[in-house]
Amino acid sequence: MKLGAPQTRTVLVAVTGMSPAVLTETVWALANPPTGAERVVPDHIVAITTTAGRDRLHSLFFKDRHWATFQQKLAAKLGRNKNLLAGRLRFGPAQDHIRIIPTAGPDAQDADDIRTPADHAAAADFILRTVREFSEEDGTRIIFSVAGGRKTMGALLFSVATLLGRPGDRVTHVLVNEPYENPRHGFLYPGCLLGPDPLPENTPAPRIELADVPFVPLRRLFARDLGGRISGYMDLVRRLDDKVAGLAEVASLALDINAQTLAVNDRPPLKIGPRAFYLMLAYAHLARTAPLPLVPFKKIGDTVRQLPRLYRPADPTIAWMTEPQVDEKKFPADAHKSLSDLRTTLAKKYSLTTPQVDRIVPHRGRTSIALSPESIVITT
């Protein structure tokens, strides 16, 4: 999917177990949000479940027609906004909507439960395939509901959301106040109780709240990887894990005091300005003698003044040696500007990632070089 494409359809993807109420509760909460929030009615609903969960959905929602009644009650609740339901809330017993997790192994069957590590691996692959079907559609927003099913199912759906989700997608959990969350009352939505136990006296009105779970959509970093061939959940996780490690990997930083150059990861040396060089030299000196010191810009000037005594280039008139006249008032701002420019240069000339640059060049959020002493070389 193209990032930033206009959203024309909303798909609710939920994991469900023996309590299908998470579907009606989630849809109810989406359609009746707090004042000022966006009112959302999914166009299409997909429930990922087991055979036991499917049978429960069939019996409760379709055989007993509670899903049809729910739609009528929701329309009544929406009042003049009931037109939002027109053509939406597509959900039924068809395989397009109720997706059964397969068992592990070559003789795959519909799983009646998820018990073993092999079952969990098969579930992860299936959830990945199911979500990818919708995440590749231009203009489709996905709402991931992690409230139902076994905890592992919710965790796997959340993980897949981080792998395949895009800006604009949502991960949600639904909350219901006491005593309605007790399955013995059989709560589906306000006004619908199907359980054997009556409500206690003076029970408060039901309150359904939708909690948005923050997540980081990695698709923004790995769009090309996610658009190619994916053999399975673990294969994708390993591939992206290797890439994430590489995003911040910096094997070495070398400074040459005679050439006034800086080199990263054995790439060709890069000539940098005198102010940027003596600042990096000062931070590199500190990192080699006192790993990861937190030195604010206004204090690095003390080390800068010592550089001519600590490091003596062959040519004492080299620019970085004659430049460091530290003005106490201007120095912090000048230092920040020089290092900010250096960050831009490194990203452009070396094609370094932001995490890599962050480890090399001190900035307001982290005033040190985040490398081990042995990875920093100062050539004299």
C-alpha positions as semicolon CSV with decimal commas, in nm:
position;residue;x (nm);y (nm);z (nm)
1;M;0,000;0,000;0,000
2;K;0,116;0,351;-0,073
3;L;0,177;0,536;0,250
4;G;-0,057;0,830;0,288
5;A;-0,315;0,698;0,039
6;P;-0,669;0,831;0,097
7;Q;-0,864;0,597;0,324
8;T;-1,188;0,477;0,168
9;R;-1,254;0,154;0,361
10;T;-1,216;0,040;0,721
11;V;-1,157;-0,325;0,807
12;L;-1,187;-0,453;1,164
13;V;-0,957;-0,752;1,220
14;A;-1,018;-0,921;1,554
15;V;-0,900;-1,233;1,732
16;T;-1,187;-1,408;1,906
17;G;-1,232;-1,709;2,130
18;M;-1,534;-1,828;2,325
19;S;-1,650;-1,475;2,402
20;P;-1,766;-1,318;2,073
21;A;-1,887;-1,016;2,269
22;V;-1,556;-0,845;2,192
23;L;-1,690;-0,791;1,839
24;T;-2,020;-0,630;1,935
25;E;-1,856;-0,431;2,215
26;T;-1,581;-0,302;1,985
27;V;-1,819;-0,205;1,704
28;W;-2,053;-0,038;1,955
29;A;-1,766;0,162;2,104
30;L;-1,630;0,262;1,761
31;A;-1,972;0,384;1,648
32;N;-2,045;0,566;1,977
33;P;-1,717;0,732;2,076
34;P;-1,670;1,004;2,339
35;T;-1,784;1,351;2,237
36;G;-1,551;1,502;1,978
37;A;-1,392;1,172;1,871
38;E;-1,428;1,021;1,525
39;R;-1,735;0,800;1,478
40;V;-1,626;0,484;1,294
41;V;-1,834;0,201;1,150
42;P;-1,620;-0,075;0,992
43;D;-1,702;-0,167;0,634
44;H;-1,577;-0,522;0,671
45;I;-1,515;-0,746;0,975
46;V;-1,277;-1,040;0,997
47;A;-1,268;-1,269;1,301
48;I;-0,958;-1,487;1,339
49;T;-1,045;-1,783;1,557
50;T;-1,047;-2,162;1,607
51;T;-1,317;-2,414;1,522
52;A;-1,453;-2,381;1,875
53;G;-1,462;-2,003;1,837
54;R;-1,629;-2,035;1,497
55;D;-1,899;-2,263;1,635
56;R;-1,963;-2,017;1,914
57;L;-1,992;-1,729;1,664
58;H;-2,226;-1,929;1,438
59;S;-2,451;-2,034;1,723
60;L;-2,471;-1,700;1,902
61;F;-2,460;-1,448;1,619
62;F;-2,620;-1,619;1,321
63;K;-2,826;-1,919;1,430
64;D;-2,978;-1,718;1,715
65;R;-2,971;-1,399;1,499
66;H;-2,816;-1,183;1,766
67;W;-2,594;-1,015;1,505
68;A;-2,898;-0,896;1,309
69;T;-3,060;-0,773;1,629
70;F;-2,736;-0,597;1,722
71;Q;-2,737;-0,407;1,392
72;Q;-3,096;-0,294;1,454
73;K;-3,014;-0,177;1,806
74;L;-2,703;0,003;1,683
75;A;-2,906;0,183;1,415
76;A;-3,154;0,293;1,681
77;K;-2,870;0,416;1,902
78;L;-2,716;0,613;1,614
79;G;-3,046;0,786;1,540
80;R;-2,994;1,043;1,268
81;N;-2,644;0,903;1,213
82;K;-2,778;0,558;1,124
83;N;-2,695;0,624;0,759
84;L;-2,338;0,540;0,858
85;L;-2,447;0,174;0,863
86;A;-2,555;0,175;0,499
87;G;-2,340;-0,078;0,312
88;R;-2,115;-0,127;0,613
89;L;-2,073;-0,385;0,890
90;R;-2,030;-0,663;0,635
91;F;-1,998;-0,977;0,850
92;G;-2,141;-1,326;0,830
93;P;-2,065;-1,698;0,858
94;A;-1,875;-1,704;0,528
95;Q;-1,504;-1,790;0,523
96;D;-1,436;-1,437;0,405
97;H;-1,525;-1,316;0,755
98;I;-1,451;-1,606;0,992
99;R;-1,094;-1,720;0,936
100;I;-0,995;-2,047;1,106
101;I;-0,637;-2,087;1,224
102;P;-0,485;-2,410;1,081
103;T;-0,297;-2,673;1,276
104;A;0,079;-2,709;1,239
105;G;0,245;-2,974;1,022
106;P;0,193;-3,105;0,667
107;D;-0,158;-3,242;0,736
108;A;-0,312;-2,908;0,821
109;Q;-0,664;-2,899;0,957
110;D;-0,877;-2,632;1,120
111;A;-0,745;-2,594;1,475
112;D;-0,982;-2,639;1,768
113;D;-0,736;-2,470;2,006
114;I;-0,387;-2,325;2,026
115;R;-0,183;-2,517;2,279
116;T;0,170;-2,600;2,164
117;P;0,460;-2,388;2,036
118;A;0,397;-2,537;1,691
119;D;0,033;-2,426;1,713
120;H;0,147;-2,074;1,802
121;A;0,387;-2,067;1,506
122;A;0,108;-2,176;1,271
123;A;-0,122;-1,911;1,420
124;A;0,143;-1,642;1,370
125;D;0,186;-1,732;1,002
126;F;-0,190;-1,737;0,949
127;I;-0,249;-1,403;1,120
128;L;0,033;-1,250;0,914
129;R;-0,119;-1,377;0,588
130;T;-0,467;-1,262;0,683
131;V;-0,359;-0,910;0,778
132;R;-0,132;-0,875;0,476
133;E;-0,432;-0,933;0,250
134;F;-0,576;-0,602;0,372
135;S;-0,257;-0,410;0,445
136;E;-0,162;-0,419;0,076
137;E;-0,487;-0,249;-0,030
138;D;-0,462;0,118;-0,115
139;G;-0,707;0,323;0,088
140;T;-0,787;0,056;0,346
141;R;-0,753;0,138;0,716
142;I;-0,721;-0,156;0,955
143;I;-0,844;-0,155;1,313
144;F;-0,678;-0,439;1,502
145;S;-0,880;-0,564;1,800
146;V;-0,657;-0,757;2,041
147;A;-0,922;-0,803;2,312
148;G;-1,043;-1,156;2,236
149;G;-0,911;-1,509;2,218
150;R;-0,617;-1,648;2,406
151;K;-0,361;-1,394;2,522
152;T;-0,111;-1,532;2,273
153;M;-0,351;-1,458;1,988
154;G;-0,383;-1,096;2,096
155;A;-0,006;-1,067;2,134
156;L;0,051;-1,210;1,786
157;L;-0,204;-0,975;1,629
158;F;-0,038;-0,679;1,799
159;S;0,301;-0,797;1,672
160;V;0,168;-0,826;1,317
161;A;0,017;-0,478;1,350
162;T;0,363;-0,337;1,421
163;L;0,506;-0,526;1,122
164;L;0,236;-0,453;0,865
165;G;0,039;-0,160;1,008
166;R;0,053;0,188;0,861
167;P;-0,004;0,539;0,988
168;G;-0,378;0,572;1,036
169;D;-0,431;0,212;1,145
170;R;-0,536;0,148;1,506
171;V;-0,483;-0,120;1,769
172;T;-0,766;-0,137;2,022
173;H;-0,870;-0,315;2,339
174;V;-1,226;-0,296;2,468
175;L;-1,317;-0,247;2,834
176;V;-1,653;-0,305;3,002
177;N;-1,737;-0,202;3,357
178;E;-1,833;-0,444;3,633
179;P;-2,034;-0,662;3,655
180;Y;-2,094;-0,678;3,277
181;E;-1,752;-0,825;3,203
182;N;-1,851;-1,138;3,395
183;P;-1,941;-1,395;3,125
184;R;-2,216;-1,534;3,350
185;H;-2,425;-1,228;3,259
186;G;-2,383;-1,282;2,884
187;F;-2,339;-0,915;2,796
188;L;-2,314;-0,839;2,423
189;Y;-2,401;-0,469;2,410
190;P;-2,617;-0,226;2,609
191;G;-2,962;-0,378;2,645
192;C;-2,855;-0,735;2,560
193;L;-2,787;-0,988;2,838
194;L;-2,791;-1,358;2,747
195;G;-2,628;-1,520;3,049
196;P;-2,789;-1,739;3,315
197;D;-2,713;-1,501;3,602
198;P;-2,924;-1,190;3,660
199;L;-2,758;-0,860;3,738
200;P;-2,726;-0,765;4,104
201;E;-2,953;-0,494;4,238
202;N;-2,846;-0,131;4,184
203;T;-2,613;-0,230;3,902
204;P;-2,482;0,078;3,714
205;A;-2,554;0,120;3,345
206;P;-2,314;-0,059;3,112
207;R;-2,017;0,144;2,995
208;I;-1,809;0,030;2,700
209;E;-1,475;0,204;2,653
210;L;-1,235;0,155;2,368
211;A;-0,867;0,184;2,460
212;D;-0,629;0,265;2,176
213;V;-0,300;0,079;2,220
214;P;-0,003;0,280;2,086
215;F;0,213;0,097;1,834
216;V;0,500;0,179;1,600
217;P;0,422;0,096;1,233
218;L;0,751;-0,044;1,104
219;R;0,623;-0,035;0,747
220;R;0,756;0,320;0,725
221;L;1,109;0,178;0,760
222;F;1,071;-0,147;0,568
223;A;0,813;-0,084;0,296
224;R;1,028;-0,260;0,035
225;D;1,081;-0,569;0,252
226;L;0,713;-0,595;0,342
227;G;0,609;-0,562;-0,020
228;G;0,820;-0,858;-0,135
229;R;0,797;-1,230;-0,083
230;I;0,743;-1,331;0,281
231;S;0,773;-1,699;0,366
232;G;0,632;-1,670;0,716
233;Y;0,609;-1,478;1,041
234;M;0,944;-1,587;1,190
235;D;1,123;-1,533;0,859
236;L;0,994;-1,175;0,848
237;V;1,080;-1,110;1,214
238;R;1,438;-1,237;1,163
239;R;1,485;-1,031;0,849
240;L;1,361;-0,711;1,006
241;D;1,553;-0,777;1,326
242;D;1,875;-0,796;1,123
243;K;1,784;-0,471;0,950
244;V;1,704;-0,294;1,275
245;A;2,042;-0,400;1,414
246;G;2,207;-0,257;1,105
247;L;2,023;0,074;1,133
248;A;2,222;0,173;1,441
249;E;2,542;-0,024;1,381
250;V;2,859;0,183;1,389
251;A;3,176;-0,027;1,399
252;S;3,432;0,252;1,411
253;L;3,493;0,626;1,419
254;A;3,835;0,758;1,314
255;L;3,966;1,114;1,348
256;D;4,292;1,223;1,181
257;I;4,432;1,535;1,349
258;N;4,677;1,604;1,065
259;A;4,426;1,574;0,781
260;Q;4,133;1,719;0,981
261;T;3,916;1,428;0,861
262;L;3,655;1,199;1,005
263;A;3,581;0,842;0,887
264;V;3,297;0,608;0,984
265;N;3,299;0,229;0,941
266;D;3,618;0,231;0,732
267;R;3,462;0,450;0,465
268;P;3,680;0,708;0,286
269;P;3,782;0,994;0,520
270;L;3,565;1,302;0,507
271;K;3,717;1,650;0,540
272;I;3,513;1,855;0,785
273;G;3,526;2,215;0,903
274;P;3,764;2,317;1,183
275;R;3,494;2,386;1,443
276;A;3,315;2,056;1,380
277;F;3,651;1,877;1,391
278;Y;3,770;2,015;1,724
279;L;3,428;1,953;1,877
280;M;3,429;1,590;1,760
281;L;3,790;1,555;1,874
282;A;3,697;1,682;2,219
283;Y;3,402;1,442;2,247
284;A;3,609;1,154;2,109
285;H;3,879;1,226;2,368
286;L;3,620;1,216;2,646
287;A;3,460;0,899;2,510
288;R;3,799;0,725;2,507
289;T;3,894;0,835;2,858
290;A;3,553;0,833;3,029
291;P;3,301;0,626;2,828
292;L;2,964;0,793;2,764
293;P;3,015;1,109;2,969
294;L;2,720;1,345;2,972
295;V;2,886;1,672;2,876
296;P;2,659;1,966;2,787
297;F;2,763;2,200;2,510
298;K;2,855;2,476;2,754
299;K;3,100;2,244;2,933
300;I;3,271;2,089;2,629
301;G;3,461;2,416;2,590
302;D;3,684;2,315;2,882
303;T;3,804;2,011;2,687
304;V;3,834;2,210;2,364
305;R;4,083;2,446;2,536
306;Q;4,301;2,148;2,629
307;L;4,321;2,004;2,277
308;P;4,636;2,194;2,165
309;R;4,818;2,045;2,464
310;L;4,674;1,695;2,425
311;Y;4,711;1,656;2,047
312;R;4,995;1,812;1,847
313;P;4,955;1,790;1,469
314;A;5,257;1,804;1,238
315;D;5,140;2,143;1,117
316;P;5,060;2,365;1,419
317;T;4,885;2,613;1,190
318;I;4,621;2,362;1,077
319;A;4,277;2,524;1,095
320;W;4,133;2,324;1,385
321;M;4,433;2,423;1,603
322;T;4,401;2,794;1,542
323;E;4,019;2,807;1,541
324;P;3,913;2,717;1,899
325;Q;3,881;3,057;2,061
326;V;3,599;2,973;2,300
327;D;3,349;3,253;2,357
328;E;3,159;3,155;2,671
329;K;2,837;3,324;2,558
330;K;2,833;3,214;2,195
331;F;2,996;2,874;2,233
332;P;2,690;2,658;2,317
333;A;2,490;2,792;2,021
334;D;2,791;2,774;1,787
335;A;2,867;2,418;1,896
336;H;2,510;2,307;1,844
337;K;2,501;2,466;1,495
338;S;2,830;2,306;1,387
339;L;2,732;1,961;1,507
340;S;2,387;1,992;1,351
341;D;2,549;2,073;1,017
342;L;2,782;1,775;1,062
343;R;2,484;1,545;1,119
344;T;2,339;1,657;0,786
345;T;2,674;1,607;0,611
346;L;2,722;1,254;0,746
347;A;2,370;1,150;0,648
348;K;2,421;1,287;0,296
349;K;2,782;1,191;0,223
350;Y;2,784;0,852;0,395
351;S;2,411;0,767;0,362
352;L;2,397;0,698;0,735
353;T;2,067;0,636;0,908
354;T;1,943;0,870;1,178
355;P;2,018;0,613;1,454
356;Q;2,374;0,581;1,322
357;V;2,425;0,956;1,317
358;D;2,279;0,978;1,667
359;R;2,547;0,743;1,796
360;I;2,829;0,941;1,639
361;V;2,740;1,309;1,676
362;P;2,640;1,452;2,017
363;H;2,318;1,652;2,021
364;R;2,081;1,812;2,269
365;G;1,916;1,480;2,352
366;R;2,244;1,296;2,415
367;T;2,561;1,496;2,471
368;S;2,820;1,225;2,411
369;I;2,949;0,983;2,148
370;A;2,765;0,654;2,203
371;L;3,050;0,426;2,098
372;S;3,285;0,203;2,293
373;P;3,634;0,346;2,358
374;E;3,801;0,076;2,148
375;S;3,592;0,166;1,842
376;I;3,721;0,528;1,844
377;V;4,058;0,592;1,680
378;I;4,245;0,923;1,695
379;T;4,537;0,932;1,452
380;T;4,819;1,170;1,544
